[in-house]
Amino acid sequence: HVFGHTHFGWDATLDGVRYVQAALSYPEERRGRLGTVATGDHFPHGGGDEPAPLLVWDGAAREFAPRYRAGWSAFYDANPRRPALTHLLAPYVASRYEAEPGVGE
C-alpha cells in the first residue's frame, strides 16, 4: 500500500500488508528532521539534488524492492506498537513540557 501526505518516511509491514511512503516534505522539514522524513539511505531519493521516485516494484527482477529504512517506521522496530495507549506523549514531544504537580498522576 503506497500512501502519502503525512510528511514522514515509512516502510513497514502490518498484519501482512506493506505500507510505503516516500515523503518529499517541505524544505524546512528536511533541514530540521531529515531522519523522520527520509525513506532509504539518502534524500532526495535517487541520490541527486532533485527528488526522484522511490523504487517500490522492480520490474526487471519482478519483485518488490527490499524494505527501506525510514525513521518513523524504524521506531516501531525497536518499540512495539501499542495502539490502545493514547495518553502518553512521544519522548521527543514530552521533553518540551514540564509535569504539573498533581495532574495526570
N, C-alpha and C positions, 0 to 999 in steps of 0.2 A: 504494500500500500504506500504510494508516494503521496505526501501531503505537504502543506506549506503554511505560511503566514504566521508562524509562531516566533520567528526570529531566533530560533535555537537549532543547532545542528542535532540530528538524531539518526541513529541506526540501531534498532533493537527489534527483537522478536518477542511478541507477547501472545501467549495462547496459540502458538503455531503460525502467527501472521507477522511478517517482517514489515516494519514501518521505517521509511527513509525520508528524511528531509535534509536538503542541502540549502540552508538559508543563505540568502545574499546579504540581508540586513542593511542597516544604514551605516555610512562610513564611521560615525561616532561609536556605534556598537562594535564594529570591527576593531577600532582602536582601543576601546575600553574593556571588552570582554571577548576577545577572539577565541579563547578556549571554550566558550559555550556556543559560539556561532559556527565555527568551522566543522565540517564533516570531512574526515580524511586527514592526510598528513600535511596538506598545505591549503592555503586560501589566498586568492580565489582558486577554485577548482581548476585543474589544468596546469597550475604552477606558474602561469604568466601573470601579467599585470591586469588583464581583463578577465572577468568571470567566464567560465566555460561550464558546460553541462557536466554533471556528475554521472559517471557510468553506473547504471543500475543493472542493465541487461547486456551481456557481452554476446552479440550476435554471432561472431566468428566462433566462439567456444560453445555457443548455445547453452549458456548458463548465466545465472545471476552473478554479479560481481561479488567478491568477498566482502564481508562486513567491514564497514569503515569505523574508525574510532571517532566518536563525536562526544564532546564534553558532557553534555547533559545526560545522554543515554548511558555514558560510561559511569556516571554517578551511580546508576542503578546496578551496575556490575558489582560494585563494592557495597552498596546499601540496598537491601531488598525493598521492593515496592510494598507500601502499606497504604492502599487507597482509603481505608477506613480511618486512618489517622489524619485528621484535618485541623487539629487545634494547635499544632506546633509550627513554628516558623523555621524555614531553612536556615542553616547556620550563617550563611552569608547575609541574610536579612536580619536575623536575631542579633548579630553583632552590632547593629546600628541602633539598638534600643537598650534601655535600662529597665530592669524589673521594677514594678511598682509594688512597694510593700503591702502585703495583704491581698493582692489581686492575683488571681489565677493559681493560687496555691491549693 
